[in-house]
Amino acid sequence: MSYKGKYTPKNPLKYIGNPTKIVYRSLWERKFMVYCDTNTSVLEWGSETVVVPYKSPIDKKWHRYFVDFIVKVKTRKGFTETSIIEIKPKKQCSPPTKKTRVSKSYIRESLTYAKNEAKWNAAKEYADDRGWKFVIMTEDTLFR
């Protein structure tokens, strides 16, 4: 079940962008927003503020990928590190398992995975060009 809403930060000065227009599209995103907002190691964070161009393998056209989060943190060693972060269910992070019969859901899942893979490759390259990290967070990371 998807859960959507507006998030009001406790520390609006840490937010990159307009802190009155923060929208989450899942409870997992909301949980990460609370973490970014309240964690003292997080210096700045933003939601859907980084836009990465990518070419879709489906229609061969250029599209814009709004990465879920950008986070600037102070590491334990005192360095500043910037990451762009996508939050996805683990199931969507690997190709769907092919069954004996190719169903509509398998085709849909395959197309979604191909599009996501193109987005993630573009985001990784975008991050690398800037000395940032690109991270895909799943329930394994969020609920540790």
N, C-alpha and C positions, 0 to 999 in steps of 0.2 A: 504494500500500500504506500502510495506516495503522499507526502504531507508537505504543504506549502504554506509560506507565511512571510511576515516581515520581522526582521530582527532589529532590536534597539540595543545598541552597544552601551555597556557601562563606562567604557573608555573611548568616547567618540574621537578623541584627538589621535588615537592610534590608527584609525580607519583611513585608508586611501580612498578618496571619493566622498560622496555625499552620505553621511551616516544616517540620514533620514530615509534613504531609499535602498536599504539592504534587504534583499529577498533571498530566502532559501527555498530550494525545490525538493528537499528531502529532509528527514529528521537527522540523517547522517551529516548533511551540510550544516544544519543548525548546531549539532553537537560540535563540529569543527569550529564554527563561528564563536561559540562560547569559549572554547579552548583558546583561540587566538585573542579574543577580547580580554580574557582574564589571566593569561599566562604572562608572567613578568619577563620572560625571555623573548617574547614576541614584541618587536619594536614597532612594526607597522604591518598592516594586513589590508587586503582588499578582496572584494568578491566580484567576479566577472569584469574586472577592469583591464585585463590583458587580452588583447585580440590577436590571434595568430592566423595568418592566411594559410590555407591548405587546398590542395587539389583533390577533389573527390574521385575515388576510383570508380564510382557508380556512374556519374554523369560527365566525368572528365572536365568539370568546371571548377573555377576557384570559388571558395567559400570562406567565411570567417568563423573561426573557432574561439568562443569565449571561454577561456580556461576558468575553472571554478574559483580558484584562489591564487593570490600572490601573497607571500609571507616573507618578511624580513626579520630574522632572528639574531640574537646575540648568542654565539656558541659558548660552551664551557671554557674554551681557551681565549675568549674575549674578542673573537673575530665576528664580523657581520656577514651573514649568509642569506642569500635570497633564493627562494624556491617558488616555482609555479606548480600548483597542485590540482589534480583532478580527483574527484571522489566518485568511485564506481563500485558496484557489486562485483565481487571476485568472479562470479559466473560470466560477466561481460568482458573480462580481461583475457580470455583465451577463446580460440575458435570453437564454435559449437560442435558437439560430437555428432558425426554423421551416422544416421541410422540406415537400416536397410531400405526404407522407403523415404524418399525426399519429400518432406511435408512443406506446407506453406510457412509454418513456424520456423523450420530449419532454414529456409531461404531467407526469411526476414532476419533471423539471428545472424546469418552469414553476411548479409548486406550491412547490417548494423556494425558487426565486428570489423569488416573491411573499412568502413567509414571511420570508425573509432581509431583503428590502427593508423590510418592516414593522418588523422588529427594529432595523435600522440607522437608520430614521427616528426611532424612539423613542429610541434611544441618542444620536443627534445632539441631539435636543431635551433629553434628560436632561443631557448634557454642557454644552450652551449655557446651561441654567438655572444651572449651577454655575460658569461661567466656565472650563470645561475644553474640551478638544478631543476629538473622536471621529475615530479613524483606522482605516481598513481597510488592513491590510498584506497584500501578496501576495508571491509569489516574486520579483517585480521589486524589491521593497523589501528583502526578507530576504536576498537573495543578491547585493546590490550590494557 
